Amino acid sequence: MKTTHYVGGVVGVCLMLALLVGHLSSVVLAVEPWEVAEVVDDSSVDVAYCQGRREQIVYAGSSITACVSGRQSQLASFFFNGANRVAWRSSVMSEFLPIEGVCLARQACHYDESNNRLIDQSYGDHFSLRLSIHELFSQRVVSREASYEFNDDSNLSWALKNPTGVPVVTGKIGLSTNGRWAAIEQIEGGVLFLDINSRQAVKISSEARFYDRGYNPRYEFAVANDGRTVAVGGGNVGFGLIEVSEGCGIDLDSEAVADCSKSDWGVIEQVGGLASTVRLRFSNDSQSLNLVVIGYDGHRQAVLLKRNGPTTEPPDPPIVPKLYMALGDSFTSGEGELEDKYYLPSTNLTDEKCHVSRRSYPYLLQTVNYERKNIACSGAKIDDIAGSSTYWGQNERLKLRSDHIDRQNQAWDEFIPGRRRQIDFVARYQPNLVTLSIGGNDSGLMDKLRACAGPGECRWVNNNLRYQTAVEIDRLADRLENLISRLKQIMSETSRLVVVGYPLSIVPRGPCDIITANLFSVRERQFLNQAVIRLNKVIASAASQSSIDYIDVSTAFAGAELCSRSQILAMNGLRLGDDFGLASRFFPLKLIGNESFHPTPAGHELLAGRIDSYLAGENLTCGAECDDDNDYWFAEAPARRVVSTQFDMIKTVCDDGCRLSTTATFAPNSVVRVSIQSDPIQLMVTTVDPEGVLETMIQLPESLSSGYHTLIVSGETQNGQPVELYQTIYVAEPRVISSEEIQGTDLEIARSVAIPDDPLVLPVDWSILGSRHLSNFSNSTNKVEPSTDSTFEIRLIVGVVGIIWLCLIYVLWSRR
């Protein structure tokens, strides 16, 4: 009996020791997530505060050092002639100009280009700072004589307020590099943590520093991209890392105290005392933090902290990932499908035509044996993948719909593209494999393809204009790198991101069918191929800079391109369809389909085969046929080049006449010229308004031939640089849309129609390339079932014509 008690006691003690050891080990893992990895004395390090990047800019004719945010359009804050200043540079300008109406606190504002929003602080009562967020910022900046002005719109701005509606008095702000999170000093109230997308703010630390009671605090923050950690530093505030977790933090209307845990993790001990900490920067993967420590004697030390992982071996990764997601535009969605029955539900409606086909390459990959979701949408641009979080659907198709919330919620569950940003699906579902193919619409390549499909040779093939295309393509590099970086930040470490290029689709000197030969000259075909090659080089470079795999599909269609001798083509030519009708009500055939000049199902099989080969480990290279010829683009470029040919900064809507409007691009009150190509015809010489905007009515000549043309507005920017805006339009004969097409409404379409971004102009989707989709013409919430394929109509008409010809031949033969 005693033995039994003895054994039982020993077992009990062992169990308690085991539990205690396990508990202690878990405590060690929980309380030491960070460690000081490196401390280096460095007296040369730059300690000037900057939320963005320190760069040289041109302002008032001088080169100065400024804190810059943004890549294409940029905001800069700097010290000049004895004062703090803020300046703006639009994407078509080389020099910065002062901006008025915003950033009154000067260095207390930051432009988040990836979301096109400005995080700003303005003065309130007694010079207190109030935090505001301005959405669609660059679209609200207008030109003045020698400056810019911010056009405020309360519907697009948000202010940080407490539950009673009183603005919160704020101090310094820190942002995550992905634009999702912000840490905010609440003056003498602690530290707030803001989810910028949802506008939800909580207090994560009630530890406050007070002003006018000795040494004033000077906060500096950094926020990790995963939203888990906030670094707090600056002067007279010490240093610490606040771990933001579920259950900590308190709402602004609560008096409860629930501070998140905070520690310096040994920094102060290792550096031997500090006066201030500056230049706090988290790595993009949120796993390390860099900062500069300034001692009381002025010496500087660069410190690196790293996040510790668990000491136990991580679990084996799953053998088969669960989800594959495809992002991109029409070349991924499956635009080019030959039978409408293959389009997924809700992607071929009257007001939504993402045209996602079950026969697109994401569904044909053999090496991917996981669940597949194709979130690509015909006409998508980079902003449709990861633009502003204030997203009203592609081309703002949901903006005036009363059921827009229901449609966006439906998109979550049914993976319907075009209603939410594509990156939102990645963030929510965390796919194990993501393919990305984008850039054709952003570079203007699709617009130029339209123009070249019009009458005569398009202007872009001319030696003195080709360089403009190269410049447009090249400037995509930064935007693509930023997009890839944002996708990497929100994907898990075990996920894989792969970038896919575009295929060469036409043989420059091959035997074309009669329609394609008339639409595209040899020079136009050569231009289109060279443009694809250059675009692929920019995409590949962006992938390489981001350490992401790039799949070259340039020659995937070899032997099956347009104007090849193949019986089965990988690319559609001009295809008859049901998206844009040119005929009158007396002839029901609809002539042009969106599927024109897009990969056929056979083409998607070839794309899938090329991607499969790469995923299986095959080293794919493109030969001499994919070499970019720089002389082709710049051989005869003029010495005074046009600054920009911004195809997305002009909008044209035509009815009895054409209403033309541009963004604030030109010098205020300057002269601009409006013309139309292919055969150059000057339509108007006029003056823009004091904001640098052109809004006018134009009449297209009656002699203008049917087909695609390029509308051009040319002038100069504020600093005298030439600038050109263009848009591809389609000129058609007058027709009346039948009541069946517009659900009971008889609406006449005038002779000329343009290809604007406005989703409420025309009742049909009529972009043959998918780069500008028009969705709905009313606020009707009735869904329209996908229209039937036009192939039957075509065969019926061809059959009838054939029978008539046979009958005529028989009659003629019988009379002999």
C-alpha positions in Angstrom: 0.0 0.0 0.0 2.8 2.3 0.9 4.6 1.4 -2.3 1.4 2.4 -4.3 1.3 5.7 -2.5 5.0 6.3 -3.2 4.6 5.6 -6.9 1.5 7.7 -7.1 3.3 10.6 -5.4 6.3 10.4 -7.8 4.0 10.3 -10.8 2.0 13.3 -9.5 5.2 15.3 -8.9 6.5 14.4 -12.4 3.2 15.5 -14.0 3.3 18.8 -12.1 6.9 19.4 -13.2 6.0 18.6 -16.8 3.1 21.0 -16.7 5.3 23.7 -15.1 8.1 23.2 -17.7 5.5 23.4 -20.5 4.0 26.5 -19.0 7.4 28.2 -18.5 8.4 27.4 -22.1 5.1 28.8 -23.4 5.7 32.0 -21.3 9.2 32.4 -22.8 7.7 32.2 -26.3 4.9 34.6 -25.4 7.0 37.3 -23.7 10.1 37.4 -26.0 8.8 37.8 -29.5 11.5 40.4 -30.3 15.2 40.6 -29.8 18.0 43.1 -30.6 19.9 41.5 -33.5 22.4 44.2 -34.3 23.7 47.5 -32.9 26.1 49.6 -35.1 27.6 53.0 -34.3 26.9 55.2 -37.3 27.2 59.0 -36.9 26.5 59.5 -40.7 22.9 58.2 -40.6 20.2 60.6 -41.7 17.9 61.3 -38.7 15.6 63.8 -40.4 12.0 62.8 -39.9 10.2 61.6 -43.1 7.1 59.4 -43.4 7.9 58.7 -47.0 11.3 58.8 -48.9 14.1 61.4 -48.9 14.6 62.5 -52.5 15.9 65.3 -54.6 13.1 67.3 -56.3 12.9 70.4 -58.5 11.0 73.3 -57.0 11.0 76.9 -58.0 13.9 76.1 -60.4 16.0 74.7 -57.6 17.0 71.1 -56.7 16.2 70.5 -53.0 15.9 67.6 -50.6 12.3 66.7 -49.7 10.2 64.1 -48.0 8.3 62.5 -50.9 5.3 60.1 -51.1 3.9 58.6 -54.2 5.6 57.4 -57.4 3.7 58.7 -60.5 1.9 61.7 -58.9 3.8 62.9 -55.8 3.5 65.0 -52.7 6.6 66.5 -51.2 7.2 68.4 -47.9 10.4 70.4 -47.3 12.0 73.5 -45.8 12.5 76.3 -48.4 13.4 80.0 -47.9 12.9 79.8 -44.2 9.5 78.0 -44.1 8.0 74.6 -44.3 6.3 73.9 -47.6 4.2 71.3 -49.3 4.2 70.8 -53.1 2.5 68.5 -55.6 3.7 67.0 -58.9 1.1 65.5 -61.2 2.1 62.5 -63.4 2.5 64.8 -66.5 4.8 67.3 -64.7 8.5 67.3 -64.1 8.5 70.1 -61.5 6.7 70.4 -58.2 4.3 73.3 -57.6 2.8 74.5 -54.3 -0.6 73.1 -53.4 -3.3 75.1 -51.6 -6.4 74.0 -49.6 -4.8 71.0 -48.0 -1.7 70.1 -45.9 -2.0 73.3 -43.9 0.1 71.7 -41.2 2.7 71.3 -43.9 4.7 68.2 -42.9 1.8 66.5 -41.2 0.4 65.0 -44.4 1.1 61.9 -46.5 0.0 60.7 -49.9 -0.8 57.0 -50.2 -0.7 56.5 -54.0 -1.6 52.9 -53.9 -5.0 53.8 -52.5 -5.1 57.4 -54.0 -5.8 58.9 -50.6 -4.3 61.7 -48.6 -3.8 61.4 -44.8 -3.9 65.0 -43.7 -3.9 67.1 -40.5 -5.5 70.5 -40.5 -5.8 73.2 -37.9 -8.8 73.4 -35.6 -9.5 75.6 -32.6 -6.5 77.0 -30.9 -4.3 75.6 -33.6 -5.0 72.0 -32.6 -4.5 69.4 -35.3 -7.4 67.3 -36.6 -6.9 64.1 -38.7 -8.7 63.8 -42.1 -8.6 61.2 -44.9 -9.3 62.4 -48.4 -10.2 59.7 -51.0 -9.6 59.9 -54.8 -7.1 62.7 -54.0 -5.3 63.1 -57.3 -8.7 63.4 -59.1 -9.5 66.4 -56.9 -6.4 68.4 -57.6 -6.9 71.3 -60.0 -4.4 73.6 -61.7 -3.9 77.3 -61.0 -1.5 79.8 -62.6 1.6 78.7 -60.7 0.2 76.2 -58.2 -2.4 73.5 -57.5 -5.5 73.7 -55.5 -7.3 70.9 -53.7 -11.0 70.7 -54.5 -12.6 69.6 -51.2 -15.6 67.3 -51.2 -17.1 66.4 -47.9 -18.6 63.2 -49.4 -15.1 61.9 -50.2 -13.4 63.0 -46.9 -13.5 61.5 -43.4 -12.5 63.1 -40.1 -11.4 61.3 -36.9 -14.0 62.1 -34.3 -15.1 60.7 -30.9 -18.6 59.2 -30.6 -20.2 62.6 -29.8 -18.9 64.0 -33.1 -16.1 66.1 -31.7 -12.9 66.0 -33.6 -10.0 64.2 -31.8 -7.0 66.4 -31.2 -4.1 64.7 -32.7 -0.3 65.0 -32.9 2.2 62.8 -34.8 1.0 60.1 -37.2 2.8 56.9 -38.4 1.5 54.7 -41.3 2.2 51.2 -42.4 3.8 51.1 -45.9 0.8 49.2 -47.3 -1.5 52.1 -46.4 -3.7 50.0 -44.2 -2.9 51.0 -40.6 -2.1 54.2 -38.7 -0.8 55.0 -35.2 -1.8 58.4 -34.0 -0.8 60.5 -31.0 -3.9 61.7 -29.2 -2.7 64.9 -27.5 -2.2 64.1 -23.8 -4.5 61.1 -24.2 -2.3 58.2 -25.4 -1.8 56.3 -28.6 -4.6 55.4 -31.1 -4.6 52.6 -33.6 -6.6 53.2 -36.8 -7.8 50.7 -39.5 -7.8 53.1 -42.4 -10.0 50.9 -44.6 -12.8 50.4 -42.1 -12.2 53.7 -40.2 -12.2 51.9 -36.9 -10.1 53.5 -34.2 -9.1 52.2 -30.8 -6.8 53.4 -28.0 -4.0 50.9 -27.6 -2.1 52.8 -24.9 -3.4 55.3 -22.4 0.2 56.2 -21.4 0.3 60.0 -22.2 3.0 62.6 -22.3 2.1 66.2 -21.5 3.0 69.5 -23.0 4.2 72.7 -21.4 5.3 70.8 -18.3 9.0 70.6 -19.0 10.4 68.8 -22.0 7.7 68.5 -24.6 7.3 65.0 -26.2 8.0 64.5 -29.9 6.5 61.2 -31.0 7.5 59.1 -33.9 5.7 55.9 -35.0 6.1 53.0 -37.3 3.3 50.4 -38.0 3.9 46.8 -39.2 2.1 45.9 -42.4 0.4 43.0 -40.7 -1.2 45.4 -38.2 0.2 43.5 -35.2 2.9 45.8 -33.9 3.3 49.5 -33.4 6.8 51.0 -32.7 6.7 54.1 -30.5 9.7 56.4 -30.3 10.8 60.0 -30.8 12.1 62.4 -28.2 11.2 62.5 -24.5 8.9 59.5 -24.9 11.3 56.6 -24.6 10.9 53.6 -26.9 8.7 50.5 -27.0 6.8 48.0 -29.2 3.1 47.7 -28.6 1.7 44.4 -29.6 -1.9 44.9 -31.0 -3.9 41.8 -30.4 -7.5 40.8 -30.1 -8.9 41.8 -26.7 -6.6 44.7 -26.1 -7.3 48.4 -26.8 -10.5 50.3 -25.9 -13.0 52.2 -28.0 -12.8 56.0 -28.0 -16.1 56.3 -26.1 -15.0 53.9 -23.3 -13.5 54.9 -20.0 -12.1 51.4 -19.4 -8.4 50.8 -19.4 -7.2 47.9 -21.6 -3.8 48.9 -22.8 -2.0 46.5 -25.2 1.3 45.1 -24.0 4.4 47.2 -24.5 8.1 46.5 -24.0 11.4 47.8 -25.3 12.8 44.2 -25.5 16.2 45.2 -24.2 16.9 48.1 -26.6 17.6 50.7 -23.8 19.8 48.3 -21.9 21.9 47.4 -24.9 22.4 50.9 -26.3 23.3 52.3 -22.8 20.7 55.0 -22.6 18.9 57.1 -25.2 17.7 60.6 -25.7 15.5 59.9 -28.7 14.7 57.2 -31.3 14.2 58.2 -34.9 13.8 56.7 -38.4 11.6 53.8 -37.2 11.0 51.5 -40.2 9.4 48.0 -40.3 10.3 45.6 -43.1 7.6 44.9 -45.6 7.2 41.4 -44.1 6.8 42.8 -40.6 9.5 40.6 -39.3 12.1 43.2 -38.5 12.4 46.9 -37.3 15.2 49.4 -38.0 15.6 52.5 -35.9 18.3 55.0 -35.0 19.1 55.7 -31.4 20.5 59.1 -30.4 22.3 59.1 -27.1 22.5 62.0 -24.6 26.0 62.8 -25.8 24.7 63.0 -29.4 26.2 59.7 -30.7 24.0 57.7 -33.1 23.5 53.9 -33.3 21.6 52.0 -35.9 19.6 49.2 -34.2 18.0 46.2 -35.8 15.3 44.2 -34.0 14.0 40.9 -35.3 10.8 39.0 -34.5 11.5 35.7 -32.9 9.7 32.6 -34.2 8.7 29.5 -32.1 11.6 27.4 -30.8 9.8 24.1 -31.8 9.9 22.8 -35.3 7.1 24.2 -37.5 4.5 21.8 -38.8 5.0 20.4 -42.2 3.3 22.5 -44.9 0.3 20.9 -46.5 1.2 18.8 -49.5 -1.7 20.1 -51.6 -2.5 23.8 -51.3 -6.2 24.5 -51.1 -6.9 27.5 -53.4 -5.5 28.9 -56.7 -6.7 32.4 -57.7 -6.1 34.2 -61.0 -5.9 38.0 -61.2 -5.8 40.1 -64.2 -7.6 41.5 -67.3 -9.4 40.1 -70.4 -6.4 37.9 -71.4 -6.9 36.0 -68.1 -10.7 36.2 -67.7 -11.4 34.4 -71.0 -12.7 37.2 -73.1 -12.6 35.7 -76.6 -14.9 32.8 -75.8 -16.7 31.4 -78.8 -19.8 30.4 -77.0 -21.5 32.5 -74.4 -22.7 29.4 -72.5 -19.2 29.0 -71.1 -19.2 32.4 -69.3 -19.7 32.1 -65.6 -22.9 33.5 -64.0 -22.9 37.2 -63.3 -20.0 37.8 -65.7 -22.1 38.2 -68.9 -25.0 40.4 -67.8 -26.1 43.5 -69.5 -24.5 45.7 -66.9 -21.5 43.4 -66.0 -19.3 41.8 -68.6 -16.2 40.6 -66.9 -16.6 37.6 -69.3 -15.0 34.9 -67.2 -15.0 31.7 -69.2 -14.8 28.1 -67.9 -12.4 27.5 -70.8 -9.9 30.2 -69.7 -6.4 29.0 -68.9 -6.8 29.2 -65.1 -9.3 26.3 -65.3 -7.2 24.3 -67.8 -3.9 24.1 -65.8 -2.9 20.5 -65.3 -0.2 21.1 -62.6 -2.7 22.9 -60.3 -4.8 20.4 -58.6 -6.6 22.7 -56.1 -9.8 24.7 -56.1 -9.6 27.4 -58.7 -11.1 30.9 -58.7 -10.7 33.3 -61.7 -11.2 36.8 -60.3 -9.9 38.5 -63.5 -12.2 40.9 -65.3 -12.2 42.1 -68.9 -11.0 45.7 -69.0 -9.3 45.5 -65.6 -6.5 47.9 -64.8 -4.1 48.0 -61.9 -6.5 50.2 -59.9 -9.1 47.4 -60.3 -6.7 45.0 -58.6 -5.4 47.3 -55.8 -6.7 50.8 -56.2 -8.5 53.0 -53.7 -10.4 51.1 -51.0 -13.4 53.3 -51.9 -14.3 51.0 -54.8 -17.5 51.2 -56.7 -16.8 48.3 -59.0 -14.9 48.3 -62.3 -15.6 51.6 -64.1 -17.8 52.5 -61.1 -20.5 50.3 -62.4 -22.1 50.1 -58.9 -22.0 53.7 -58.0 -25.6 54.6 -58.8 -27.1 51.3 -58.0 -29.4 51.0 -55.0 -28.3 47.4 -54.5 -24.6 48.0 -54.6 -24.0 46.6 -51.1 -26.0 43.4 -51.9 -24.0 43.0 -55.1 -20.6 43.4 -53.3 -21.7 41.0 -50.5 -22.7 38.5 -53.2 -19.3 38.9 -54.8 -17.6 37.6 -51.6 -19.5 34.3 -51.5 -19.7 33.6 -55.3 -16.3 35.1 -56.3 -17.8 37.5 -58.8 -15.2 39.8 -60.2 -15.6 43.4 -61.1 -17.5 44.3 -57.9 -14.7 44.4 -55.4 -11.0 45.0 -55.8 -9.2 41.8 -56.8 -6.7 42.2 -54.0 -9.6 42.1 -51.5 -10.3 38.5 -52.5 -6.6 37.6 -52.0 -6.6 39.2 -48.5 -9.8 37.4 -47.5 -9.2 33.9 -48.8 -5.4 33.7 -48.7 -4.9 31.5 -51.8 -1.9 29.3 -51.9 -1.1 30.2 -55.5 -1.8 33.5 -57.3 -1.2 34.3 -60.9 -1.2 37.9 -62.0 -1.4 39.3 -65.6 -2.0 43.0 -65.9 -0.7 46.1 -67.8 -2.3 46.0 -71.3 -5.0 48.5 -70.4 -2.9 50.6 -68.1 -0.2 51.1 -70.8 -2.8 52.2 -73.4 -1.9 49.2 -75.6 -5.5 48.1 -75.9 -6.6 51.6 -76.9 -4.0 51.7 -79.6 -5.0 48.2 -80.8 -8.5 49.7 -81.3 -7.1 52.7 -83.2 -5.1 50.5 -85.5 -8.2 48.4 -86.2 -9.8 51.6 -87.6 -9.7 53.0 -91.1 -6.2 53.7 -92.6 -3.0 53.4 -90.6 -3.1 54.4 -87.0 -0.9 57.4 -86.0 1.1 55.3 -83.5 3.1 53.5 -86.2 4.7 56.8 -87.4 8.4 57.1 -86.5 8.0 60.4 -84.7 5.2 59.1 -82.4 6.3 55.6 -81.5 8.4 56.8 -78.6 5.2 58.0 -76.9 4.0 54.4 -76.7 7.4 53.3 -75.3 7.2 56.0 -72.6 3.7 55.0 -71.6 4.7 51.4 -71.3 8.0 52.1 -69.4 6.3 54.2 -66.8 4.3 51.2 -65.7 7.4 49.8 -63.9 6.9 51.5 -60.6 3.2 50.8 -60.5 3.7 47.1 -61.2 6.4 46.8 -58.6 4.1 48.5 -56.0 1.3 46.2 -56.9 3.4 43.1 -56.5 4.8 44.4 -53.2 1.2 44.9 -51.9 0.2 41.4 -52.9 3.3 40.0 -51.2 2.5 41.9 -48.1 -1.0 40.4 -47.7 -0.2 36.9 -48.7 1.0 34.3 -46.3 4.7 33.2 -46.3 3.8 29.8 -47.8 1.8 31.3 -50.7 3.3 31.7 -54.1 2.8 34.7 -56.5 3.6 34.3 -60.2 3.4 37.0 -62.8 2.3 36.1 -66.4 3.1 38.2 -69.5 1.2 38.5 -72.8 1.4 36.4 -76.0 2.4 37.7 -79.4 -0.8 37.4 -81.4 -0.2 38.3 -85.0 2.4 37.5 -87.7 3.6 40.8 -89.2 4.1 39.6 -92.7 1.9 36.5 -92.7 -1.1 35.6 -94.9 -4.1 37.3 -93.3 -7.7 36.7 -94.0 -9.3 39.5 -96.0 -10.9 41.3 -93.0 -7.7 41.2 -90.8 -5.6 42.3 -93.8 -7.8 45.3 -94.3 -7.8 46.2 -90.6 -4.1 45.9 -89.9 -1.3 46.9 -92.3 2.1 45.3 -92.0 3.4 48.3 -90.1 0.5 48.2 -87.7 1.1 44.5 -87.0 4.8 45.1 -86.4 3.9 47.9 -84.0 1.5 45.7 -82.0 4.1 42.9 -81.7 6.8 45.3 -80.6 4.5 46.9 -78.0 3.7 43.5 -76.5 7.4 42.7 -76.4 8.3 45.9 -74.6 5.3 45.5 -72.2 6.5 42.0 -71.3 10.0 43.3 -70.6 8.6 45.9 -68.2 6.5 43.2 -66.5 9.4 40.8 -66.3 11.6 43.5 -64.8 9.0 44.4 -62.2 8.8 40.7 -61.2 12.5 40.4 -61.0 12.9 43.5 -58.9 10.3 42.0 -56.5 11.9 38.5 -56.5 8.8 37.0 -58.0 8.6 34.4 -60.7 7.7 35.6 -64.2 6.3 33.2 -66.8 7.1 34.2 -70.4 4.2 33.3 -72.7 5.4 35.5 -75.6 5.6 32.6 -78.1 2.8 30.5 -76.7 0.8 31.1 -79.8 3.6 30.3 -82.3 2.2 28.8 -85.4 -1.4 29.7 -84.4 -1.4 33.5 -84.4 -3.5 35.7 -86.6 -2.1 35.8 -90.1 -0.5 32.4 -89.7 -1.4 29.4 -91.8 -3.0 27.6 -88.9 -6.5 26.1 -89.4 -7.2 26.6 -85.7 -6.2 30.1 -84.5 -5.2 31.0 -81.0 -6.5 34.6 -81.4 -9.8 35.9 -82.6 -9.9 38.4 -85.4 -12.8 40.8 -85.8 -15.6 38.6 -84.4 -19.3 39.0 -84.9 -21.0 39.0 -81.5 -23.8 40.3 -79.4 -22.1 43.1 -77.4 -22.2 46.1 -79.8 -24.8 46.3 -82.5 -24.2 48.4 -85.6 -27.3 47.5 -87.5 -30.8 49.0 -87.5 -33.8 47.3 -86.0 -34.6 45.9 -89.4 -31.5 43.9 -89.5 -31.0 42.1 -86.2 -27.4 40.9 -86.7 -25.0 42.4 -84.2 -21.7 42.9 -85.8 -18.9 43.5 -83.3 -18.3 41.3 -80.3 -16.1 42.0 -77.2 -14.4 38.8 -78.0 -12.6 40.3 -81.0 -8.8 40.3 -80.8 -8.7 38.1 -77.7 -7.4 34.5 -77.2 -9.8 31.8 -78.4 -10.4 28.7 -76.3 -7.6 27.0 -78.3 -5.4 30.0 -77.4 -6.1 29.5 -73.7 -5.1 25.8 -74.0 -1.8 27.0 -75.4 -1.4 29.5 -72.5 -2.2 26.8 -70.0 0.3 24.5 -71.5 3.1 27.1 -71.3 2.2 28.0 -67.7 2.0 24.3 -66.8 5.5 23.7 -68.2 6.9 26.5 -66.1 5.2 25.4 -62.9 6.5 21.9 -63.6 10.1 23.3 -63.5 10.8 23.7 -67.2 13.1 26.7 -68.0 11.3 28.7 -70.6 13.1 31.4 -72.6 12.1 33.6 -75.4 14.3 33.7 -78.5 15.4 36.5 -80.8 11.8 37.1 -81.8 11.2 38.6 -78.4 14.1 41.0 -78.4 13.1 44.6 -77.9 14.4 47.0 -80.5 15.1 50.3 -78.8 15.9 51.9 -82.1 12.4 51.0 -83.3 10.9 53.2 -80.5 13.3 56.1 -80.4 15.0 56.3 -83.8 13.3 59.5 -84.9 11.8 60.8 -81.7 11.6 64.7 -81.7 14.1 66.6 -79.6 11.2 68.3 -77.7 9.1 65.3 -76.7 5.6 65.3 -75.6 5.5 64.8 -71.8 2.6 62.4 -71.7 -0.1 60.8 -73.8 -2.5 60.1 -71.0 -5.4 58.1 -72.4 -7.1 57.8 -69.0 -7.3 61.6 -68.3 -9.9 62.3 -71.0 -13.6 61.4 -71.3 -15.9 61.7 -74.3 -19.6 61.2 -74.3 -21.5 61.5 -77.6 -25.2 62.0 -78.4 -26.2 64.8 -80.8 -22.7 66.1 -80.3 -19.7 65.0 -78.2 -19.2 66.3 -74.7 -15.5 66.3 -74.1 -13.9 66.8 -70.7 -10.3 66.4 -69.3 -8.6 66.4 -65.9 -6.7 69.4 -64.7 -3.7 68.8 -66.9 -3.1 72.0 -68.9 -1.7 75.4 -67.9 -4.7 77.6 -66.7 -6.3 79.6 -69.5 -4.0 78.2 -72.1 -4.7 77.3 -75.7 -5.4 73.7 -76.6 -6.1 72.0 -79.9 -8.7 69.2 -80.5 -8.1 66.9 -83.5 -9.1 63.5 -84.7 -7.0 60.9 -86.5 -6.6 58.6 -88.6 -6.7 61.3 -91.3 -5.7 64.3 -89.2 -8.6 66.7 -88.9 -8.5 69.7 -86.6 -11.8 70.1 -84.8 -11.2 73.0 -82.5 -8.8 75.5 -81.1 -10.0 76.7 -77.7 -8.9 77.8 -74.2 -9.1 75.8 -71.0 -10.6 77.1 -67.8 -8.6 78.7 -64.9 -8.2 75.2 -63.4 -6.5 73.8 -66.5 -9.6 71.7 -67.4 -11.2 71.5 -70.8 -15.0 71.0 -71.0 -16.5 71.6 -74.4 -18.9 70.3 -77.1 -17.5 69.2 -80.4 -19.1 68.0 -83.6 -17.5 65.2 -85.6 -17.4 65.8 -89.4 -20.1 64.0 -91.4 -17.4 62.9 -93.8 -15.6 60.9 -91.1 -15.6 57.2 -92.1 -17.0 54.5 -89.8 -14.6 52.7 -87.6 -12.1 53.5 -84.8 -10.5 56.9 -84.6 -8.2 58.6 -82.1 -9.5 61.9 -80.5 -6.6 64.1 -79.3 -6.3 67.1 -77.1 -2.9 68.7 -77.1 -1.5 71.7 -75.2 1.1 72.6 -72.6 1.5 72.1 -68.8 2.1 74.9 -66.4 5.8 74.8 -66.9 5.5 74.9 -70.7 6.0 71.2 -71.5 3.9 69.8 -74.4 1.3 67.3 -73.3 -1.2 65.2 -75.2 -4.4 63.4 -74.1 -6.1 60.9 -76.3 -9.0 58.5 -76.5 -10.1 55.9 -79.0 -13.7 56.4 -80.2 -15.8 54.4 -82.5 -17.8 56.1 -85.3 -20.9 54.2 -86.4 -24.0 54.8 -88.5 -27.2 55.9 -86.8 -29.3 53.1 -85.3 -32.1 52.6 -82.9 -31.8 50.0 -80.2 -34.8 47.7 -80.0 -37.0 47.6 -77.0 -36.0 44.1 -76.3 -32.4 45.2 -75.9 -33.1 48.0 -73.4 -36.0 46.3 -71.5 -38.8 48.4 -73.0 -37.1 51.7 -73.5 -36.6 53.1 -77.1 -33.2 54.9 -77.0 -31.5 56.3 -80.1 -27.8 56.1 -80.4 -26.3 58.9 -82.4 -23.8 58.5 -85.3 -20.8 58.8 -83.1 -20.1 57.0 -79.9 -17.0 57.2 -77.6 -15.4 54.8 -75.2 -15.6 56.7 -71.9 -15.3 55.4 -68.3 -18.8 56.6 -67.5 -20.9 53.4 -66.9 -24.2 55.2 -67.5 -23.8 56.4 -71.0 -24.9 53.6 -73.2 -27.2 50.7 -72.7 -24.8 48.1 -74.1 -21.3 46.8 -73.4 -19.5 47.7 -76.6 -15.7 47.7 -76.1 -14.3 45.1 -78.5 -11.1 44.8 -76.5 -12.4 45.0 -73.0 -10.2 48.0 -71.9 -13.2 50.3 -71.5 -16.4 48.5 -70.5 -19.7 50.3 -70.2 -22.1 48.6 -68.0 -25.7 49.8 -67.4 -27.8 52.7 -68.5 -30.3 52.8 -65.7 -30.6 52.1 -62.0 -32.6 49.0 -62.7 -31.7 46.1 -60.4 -33.1 43.4 -62.6 -30.5 40.9 -63.7 -30.4 40.0 -67.4 -29.5 36.5 -68.3 -26.5 36.0 -70.5 -27.4 36.6 -74.1 -27.4 33.7 -76.5 -24.4 33.1 -78.7 -24.5 34.9 -82.0 -23.0 32.0 -83.9 -26.5 30.6 -84.7 -27.5 34.0 -86.2 -24.4 34.1 -88.3 -24.8 30.6 -89.5 -28.5 31.1 -90.2 -27.8 34.2 -92.3 -24.9 32.6 -94.1 -27.0 29.6 -94.8 -29.9 31.7 -96.2 -27.5 33.6 -98.4 -26.0 30.3 -99.5 -29.3 28.9 -100.4 -30.2 32.0 -102.4 -27.0 31.8 -104.3 -27.6 28.1 -105.1 -31.1 28.8 -106.3 -29.8 31.6 -108.5 -27.1 29.4 -110.0 -29.7 26.7 -110.6 -32.0 29.1 -112.4 -29.2 30.4 -114.5 -28.1 26.9 -115.3 -31.6 25.7 -116.2 -32.1 28.6 -118.7 -29.0 27.5 -120.7 
